[in-house]
Amino acid sequence: MTYRFLARFAIRLITLLIATYSANLFAQTPCLTSEQIAKVTVVQSTYQAGALKPALLSHSLRVFMRADQKCAQKHGVCQLDFDPLYDSQDPEIERVEYRCQKEQVIATLFAPNDKPKSIVFSLVRENGAWKIDDLHYATHQHLKQILSNPHH
């Protein structure tokens, strides 16, 4: 194994531990039920991967995302001109904190020299697993609204 591989592995492990610790320590509304913890785990996995992975998305959100990706291959930028996971074009995040609100998970993103930003995740149960169905932003339309606008 190379030093680079071990360094990446150590960084990912530390990030996972910090994210898990932050979710429990800083939660304004604790996620206590097994259902809430399962939902938070899906959102945490998404931030650990650094992207909205198709396997963690609901069928309907996957369809919207694929359509936008196909459009972008033909036309450059289509509906998404930002990273929906971070609500930013150039994400620079120091940490993420998680809390539960009714049926949703709220991820609060902390960036250097910027105000914290919260993104509300709606999840649905499909084939026995929790999947991300939509992301709601404080300053503009939610993700499915953005993706459902007519393409080029």
DRENSEBA-283251 format. One record per residue: residue number from 1; x, y, z of N, C-alpha, C in turn. Coordinates in pm, 1 decimal. Example, Ala and Ser with C-alpha at 12.3 -4.5 7.8 and 13.67 -1.06 7.14 Angstrom:
<pts>
  num       npx       npy       npz      capx      capy      capz       cpx       cpy       cpz
    1    1319.0    -569.0     780.0    1230.0    -450.0     780.0    1320.0    -330.0     780.0
    2    1285.0    -225.0     708.0    1367.0    -106.0     714.0    1290.0       3.0     787.0
</pts>
This chain:
<pts>
  num       npx       npy       npz      capx      capy      capz       cpx       cpy       cpz
    1      83.7    -118.3       0.0       0.0       0.0       0.0      87.8     124.2       0.0
    2      39.3     222.1     -68.0     117.2     344.7     -77.1      80.7     439.8      35.3
    3     170.0     533.1      58.7     146.0     636.9     160.1      21.8     717.5     124.2
    4       5.0     748.3      -6.1    -109.5     828.2     -50.4    -241.6     756.7     -18.4
    5    -247.8     626.8     -43.7    -367.6     548.9     -13.5    -397.3     551.8     135.8
    6    -297.1     528.9     217.5    -316.7     529.6     361.8    -358.7     667.0     411.5
    7    -302.2     771.7     356.5    -339.5     908.2     397.0    -484.4     935.0     361.6
    8    -528.2     896.4     241.9    -668.5     915.0     202.5    -760.9     835.6     293.1
    9    -723.4     711.6     321.3    -804.6     627.9     408.3    -817.2     690.7     546.6
   10    -707.4     739.6     601.3    -709.0     802.9     733.7    -796.6     927.4     734.2
   11    -788.6    1007.1     629.7    -870.6    1129.1     620.6   -1018.1    1092.5     613.8
   12   -1053.1     992.3     534.3   -1194.0     950.2     524.7   -1244.2     895.8     657.7
   13   -1162.7     817.5     725.2   -1201.5     762.9     854.1   -1222.0     873.9     956.2
   14   -1131.7     968.0     960.6   -1144.3    1080.6    1053.9   -1269.3    1162.4    1021.0
   15   -1295.1    1186.6     892.0   -1414.4    1261.3     850.9   -1540.1    1188.9     895.7
   16   -1543.4    1057.7     877.4   -1657.9     978.2     920.5   -1678.3     989.2    1070.5
   17   -1572.9     976.9    1146.3   -1583.4     986.4    1291.9   -1629.3    1124.4    1335.8
   18   -1576.2    1228.7    1274.6   -1616.8    1365.4    1309.4   -1763.3    1387.3    1273.4
   19   -1804.8    1342.0    1155.9   -1943.3    1359.2    1114.2   -2038.0    1286.9    1208.9
   20   -2002.6    1165.9    1247.4   -2085.8    1090.2    1340.5   -2089.7    1158.3    1475.8
   21   -1975.0    1201.9    1525.6   -1967.1    1270.6    1653.7   -2045.6    1401.1    1649.6
   22   -2031.4    1478.4    1541.3   -2101.8    1605.0    1527.8   -2252.6    1583.2    1525.3
   23   -2295.8    1479.2    1454.4   -2438.8    1453.8    1444.4   -2499.0    1430.9    1582.2
   24   -2427.1    1364.3    1669.5   -2478.7    1336.0    1802.6   -2456.6    1450.9    1899.8
   25   -2344.3    1517.3    1892.2   -2309.9    1621.4    1987.5   -2384.7    1751.3    1962.5
   26   -2396.9    1793.4    1836.9   -2450.4    1924.0    1805.9   -2596.0    1922.5    1761.4
   27   -2659.4    1809.2    1757.6   -2796.2    1802.2    1709.1   -2888.0    1889.2    1793.0
   28   -2953.6    1985.8    1729.0   -3047.6    2071.6    1799.9   -3174.1    1993.6    1833.9
   29   -3218.7    1911.8    1741.7   -3329.7    1822.5    1765.2   -3272.9    1682.8    1749.0
   30   -3257.5    1610.9    1858.3   -3190.8    1481.0    1847.4   -3266.0    1384.6    1756.5
   31   -3191.1    1305.8    1688.2   -3244.9    1199.6    1604.3   -3233.8    1072.1    1686.9
   32   -3342.0    1036.6    1752.6   -3334.4     930.2    1851.7   -3394.6     797.2    1807.6
   33   -3497.0     801.8    1724.2   -3560.6     676.4    1685.4   -3474.8     603.8    1582.7
   34   -3496.3     475.9    1569.0   -3418.7     399.1    1470.8   -3447.5     448.7    1329.4
   35   -3568.9     492.4    1303.6   -3604.7     546.6    1172.0   -3527.5     676.6    1144.5
   36   -3521.2     764.7    1243.6   -3447.5     890.3    1227.1   -3298.7     863.7    1207.9
   37   -3244.9     773.4    1284.9   -3102.3     741.0    1273.8   -3072.3     682.6    1135.2
   38   -3161.6     599.1    1083.8   -3143.5     541.3     950.3   -3143.6     651.3     844.3
   39   -3231.5     749.9     858.7   -3237.0     860.9     762.7   -3110.0     945.3     770.4
   40   -3065.8     976.5     891.1   -2942.8    1055.2     907.4   -2825.1     980.9     845.9
   41   -2821.0     851.0     861.4   -2713.0     770.4     805.5   -2707.2     784.7     653.4
   42   -2823.0     789.5     587.9   -2826.4     807.1     442.2   -2769.2     943.4     405.2
   43   -2810.6    1048.2     477.1   -2761.9    1183.5     446.8   -2611.8    1193.0     476.0
   44   -2567.5    1135.6     587.8   -2423.5    1135.0     619.7   -2344.2    1064.1     510.3
   45   -2394.0     950.5     464.0   -2325.4     875.1     358.4   -2310.5     959.3     232.4
   46   -2411.0    1040.7     205.1   -2407.3    1127.0      87.5   -2296.6    1230.2     100.5
   47   -2285.8    1293.5     217.2   -2179.3    1393.1     236.8   -2042.1    1327.8     242.3
   48   -2034.6    1207.4     296.3   -1906.2    1138.0     298.5   -1861.2    1103.1     157.3
   49   -1955.8    1070.2      69.8   -1923.1    1040.4     -70.1   -1894.9    1168.7    -147.8
   50   -1947.0    1280.3     -98.2   -1926.6    1408.4    -165.2   -2011.7    1428.1    -288.6
   51   -2116.3    1345.7    -302.4   -2202.8    1356.8    -420.2   -2335.3    1286.1    -393.3
   52   -2435.5    1322.5    -472.2   -2564.0    1252.9    -466.1   -2551.7    1125.2    -547.7
   53   -2520.7    1015.3    -483.0   -2501.7     886.5    -549.1   -2637.4     827.1    -586.7
   54   -2653.0     779.1    -708.5   -2780.9     723.1    -752.9   -2838.5     617.5    -659.1
   55   -2754.9     536.4    -598.8   -2803.4     429.3    -510.6   -2875.1     483.7    -386.9
   56   -2848.9     609.2    -351.2   -2910.6     668.2    -232.4   -3029.1     758.7    -266.5
   57   -3065.1     765.7    -395.4   -3174.2     852.7    -439.3   -3300.7     773.1    -467.3
   58   -3414.9     837.5    -446.6   -3542.9     775.2    -481.2   -3549.3     758.6    -632.6
   59   -3638.8     672.6    -676.4   -3654.2     649.9    -819.7   -3684.6     780.4    -892.3
   60   -3778.7     858.5    -840.5   -3817.8     980.9    -910.8   -3703.7    1082.7    -916.2
   61   -3626.7    1097.8    -809.6   -3514.8    1192.6    -812.6   -3404.7    1142.7    -906.9
   62   -3382.2    1011.5    -909.3   -3284.0     953.9   -1002.9   -3321.5     985.3   -1147.8
   63   -3451.3     973.6   -1180.3   -3498.9    1002.0   -1315.7   -3471.4    1148.0   -1351.6
   64   -3503.8    1239.8   -1261.7   -3477.9    1382.6   -1285.2   -3328.4    1409.8   -1302.7
   65   -3245.8    1351.1   -1216.5   -3101.3    1374.5   -1221.9   -3042.5    1320.3   -1352.8
   66   -3086.4    1199.9   -1393.3   -3036.9    1141.4   -1518.8   -3074.0    1228.5   -1638.9
   67   -3197.8    1278.9   -1639.0   -3242.8    1364.1   -1749.4   -3156.8    1490.3   -1756.9
   68   -3124.5    1549.7   -1642.6   -3040.9    1669.2   -1642.8   -2898.8    1636.5   -1688.3
   69   -2847.2    1522.0   -1648.1   -2713.2    1481.8   -1691.0   -2708.0    1459.5   -1842.9
   70   -2811.5    1396.4   -1897.4   -2815.9    1375.0   -2043.0   -2823.9    1508.1   -2116.0
   71   -2904.6    1600.0   -2065.1   -2916.0    1732.4   -2124.4   -2781.5    1804.5   -2119.6
   72   -2714.9    1795.0   -2005.9   -2585.3    1862.7   -1989.1   -2480.9    1806.7   -2085.3
   73   -2489.0    1677.5   -2116.4   -2394.2    1618.8   -2212.7   -2411.5    1679.4   -2351.5
   74   -2535.7    1715.6   -2385.3   -2563.4    1773.1   -2516.8   -2542.8    1924.9   -2519.6
   75   -2582.5    1992.7   -2410.5   -2591.0    2139.2   -2412.7   -2497.7    2210.2   -2314.6
   76   -2416.8    2138.7   -2242.3   -2333.5    2202.5   -2138.8   -2408.7    2204.3   -2007.6
   77   -2450.5    2319.9   -1964.8   -2526.5    2332.5   -1840.1   -2675.3    2334.4   -1873.0
   78   -2753.6    2256.5   -1799.2   -2899.3    2258.3   -1818.3   -2964.4    2322.1   -1695.7
   79   -3033.1    2243.4   -1614.8   -3101.2    2300.3   -1498.6   -3007.7    2321.3   -1380.2
   80   -2913.7    2230.9   -1362.3   -2823.9    2239.3   -1246.1   -2695.1    2313.7   -1282.8
   81   -2684.8    2435.3   -1232.9   -2561.2    2510.9   -1252.7   -2488.1    2527.1   -1120.0
   82   -2517.7    2434.9   -1028.1   -2456.2    2433.6    -895.8   -2455.4    2291.1    -844.9
   83   -2378.9    2265.3    -740.4   -2376.6    2132.9    -678.0   -2493.5    2126.2    -580.3
   84   -2596.2    2047.3    -610.8   -2716.0    2045.9    -525.6   -2691.0    1995.6    -383.5
   85   -2590.3    1913.9    -364.7   -2560.1    1862.4    -231.1   -2512.5    1974.1    -138.8
   86   -2441.9    2071.0    -195.0   -2384.3    2179.6    -114.6   -2452.7    2313.9    -137.8
   87   -2546.3    2319.4    -233.0   -2612.5    2444.4    -270.7   -2507.7    2550.3    -302.4
   88   -2410.8    2511.6    -384.4   -2297.5    2598.7    -412.6   -2231.0    2557.3    -543.7
   89   -2168.5    2654.4    -609.8   -2090.4    2621.4    -729.2   -1950.7    2573.6    -691.0
   90   -1897.9    2627.1    -583.6   -1763.1    2591.4    -538.5   -1765.6    2557.6    -389.5
   91   -1812.8    2437.8    -355.8   -1826.1    2405.5    -212.7   -1691.4    2397.1    -141.3
   92   -1689.5    2455.4     -25.9   -1571.5    2449.5      61.0   -1624.8    2434.2     203.8
   93   -1645.8    2312.2     245.6   -1713.1    2282.9     371.1   -1613.4    2232.4     474.7
   94   -1623.3    2287.7     596.6   -1538.2    2240.9     707.0   -1603.7    2126.7     782.7
   95   -1735.2    2139.0     802.0   -1805.8    2032.3     873.9   -1954.4    2038.4     841.9
   96   -2022.9    1928.8     873.0   -2166.6    1917.5     853.9   -2226.2    1868.8     984.8
   97   -2333.9    1933.1    1026.7   -2406.9    1889.8    1146.1   -2547.1    1847.8    1103.2
   98   -2602.1    1749.1    1172.6   -2730.1    1691.8    1135.1   -2828.9    1703.2    1249.7
   99   -2955.8    1725.0    1211.2   -3063.1    1721.6    1311.4   -3190.5    1674.1    1240.9
  100   -3285.5    1632.7    1320.0   -3410.8    1582.0    1265.1   -3522.4    1682.3    1290.2
  101   -3611.5    1689.4    1193.1   -3729.6    1774.5    1205.5   -3844.9    1698.8    1143.5
  102   -3935.8    1655.2    1225.3   -4048.0    1573.8    1179.5   -3997.4    1458.3    1095.3
  103   -4033.1    1455.1     968.5   -3994.2    1343.7     881.3   -3869.3    1374.5     799.3
  104   -3804.0    1485.4     825.9   -3692.1    1528.3     743.5   -3561.9    1530.8     822.3
  105   -3451.1    1534.4     749.0   -3318.5    1550.8     807.9   -3264.0    1684.3     758.6
  106   -3210.7    1763.2     851.0   -3152.0    1891.7     815.4   -3001.2    1880.9     829.9
  107   -2931.9    1912.5     721.2   -2785.9    1915.8     722.9   -2745.1    2063.1     723.5
  108   -2670.3    2102.2     825.7   -2619.7    2238.9     831.8   -2472.5    2235.1     794.8
  109   -2438.5    2310.7     690.5   -2303.8    2312.1     636.0   -2227.8    2433.3     687.7
  110   -2107.4    2410.2     733.7   -2022.5    2518.1     784.8   -1902.2    2531.3     692.8
  111   -1886.3    2651.4     637.8   -1776.0    2680.5     547.4   -1689.8    2789.4     609.6
  112   -1562.4    2792.4     574.7   -1476.3    2898.4     628.3   -1524.9    3035.4     578.9
  113   -1528.1    3130.6     669.1   -1564.2    3269.0     636.4   -1701.4    3283.3     571.5
  114   -1795.9    3198.5     610.2   -1930.1    3206.9     554.1   -2031.1    3167.9     661.7
  115   -2154.0    3212.7     644.4   -2260.4    3176.9     738.0   -2298.3    3030.8     718.2
  116   -2340.0    2963.7     825.3   -2387.7    2826.1     809.3   -2507.7    2822.5     713.8
  117   -2517.8    2715.2     638.4   -2625.5    2698.3     540.5   -2693.4    2565.4     567.9
  118   -2826.4    2567.5     577.7   -2900.2    2443.7     603.5   -2971.7    2396.0     478.0
  119   -2965.6    2266.2     457.7   -3036.9    2200.7     348.3   -3125.4    2093.8     411.5
  120   -3253.0    2095.5     374.5   -3349.9    2001.6     430.9   -3368.0    1885.7     332.5
  121   -3345.4    1765.2     381.1   -3358.4    1644.1     300.5   -3491.2    1576.2     329.7
  122   -3568.5    1552.2     224.5   -3688.5    1469.7     235.1   -3650.3    1329.7     189.3
  123   -3688.1    1230.1     266.8   -3655.4    1092.0     233.2   -3783.1    1009.7     222.9
  124   -3778.4     908.2     138.4   -3889.8     814.6     123.9   -3835.0     673.0     136.2
  125   -3924.1     583.5     170.8   -3883.2     443.6     183.8   -3915.4     371.2      52.8
  126   -3812.1     311.9      -8.7   -3829.0     234.5    -131.8   -3755.1     102.4    -116.7
  127   -3824.8      -4.1    -145.6   -3765.3    -139.1    -138.6   -3696.1    -163.8      -4.8
  128   -3757.8    -116.0     103.4   -3707.1    -141.5     237.8   -3592.5     -52.1     282.4
  129   -3557.0      47.2     201.7   -3445.3     135.2     238.3   -3487.0     282.0     224.0
  130   -3426.9     366.9     305.4   -3451.8     510.7     296.0   -3372.2     568.3     181.4
  131   -3439.9     650.6      99.5   -3378.0     714.0     -17.1   -3406.6     864.2     -12.9
  132   -3311.7     942.2     -60.1   -3329.1    1087.4     -67.9   -3425.2    1116.4    -182.9
  133   -3532.5    1190.5    -152.1   -3634.1    1220.0    -252.0   -3631.7    1365.5    -297.5
  134   -3580.5    1455.1    -214.0   -3575.0    1596.1    -252.3   -3485.2    1671.0    -155.0
  135   -3431.7    1782.5    -200.9   -3352.3    1872.3    -116.8   -3417.9    2009.4    -122.6
  136   -3438.4    2068.9      -6.4   -3503.2    2199.5       4.2   -3399.7    2301.4      50.7
  137   -3396.8    2413.2     -20.3   -3298.5    2518.4       6.2   -3368.5    2641.6      62.5
  138   -3295.5    2721.1     139.2   -3352.7    2840.3     201.7   -3373.8    2954.7     102.3
  139   -3293.4    2961.7      -1.7   -3295.2    3080.9     -86.8   -3352.4    3059.9    -226.9
  140   -3391.2    2939.1    -263.3   -3446.8    2916.8    -396.5   -3528.8    2789.0    -399.7
  141   -3577.1    2754.1    -517.3   -3662.8    2637.6    -534.9   -3595.2    2510.1    -485.5
  142   -3679.8    2412.6    -448.9   -3622.7    2284.0    -409.2   -3576.1    2209.2    -533.4
  143   -3494.4    2107.1    -512.5   -3423.9    2039.2    -620.8   -3518.6    1985.6    -727.6
  144   -3626.7    1918.6    -688.3   -3717.4    1862.2    -788.2   -3784.7    1971.9    -871.2
  145   -3812.8    2086.4    -810.3   -3869.6    2197.9    -888.4   -3769.2    2243.4    -993.9
  146   -3644.9    2257.0    -953.5   -3540.7    2301.0   -1047.1   -3528.1    2201.7   -1161.4
  147   -3524.3    2073.9   -1128.0   -3504.7    1970.1   -1229.7   -3626.8    1950.0   -1318.3
  148   -3744.2    1988.0   -1271.7   -3866.1    1965.7   -1351.0   -3892.8    2079.0   -1449.0
  149   -3814.6    2186.1   -1446.8   -3828.8    2292.9   -1546.6   -3790.5    2238.3   -1682.4
  150   -3854.4    2289.7   -1787.7   -3821.5    2239.5   -1922.5   -3673.8    2257.7   -1955.1
  151   -3616.0    2155.8   -2017.8   -3475.7    2161.9   -2058.3   -3463.9    2239.3   -2188.5
  152   -3340.1    2261.8   -2227.7   -3310.6    2335.2   -2351.2   -3388.5    2281.8   -2468.8
</pts>
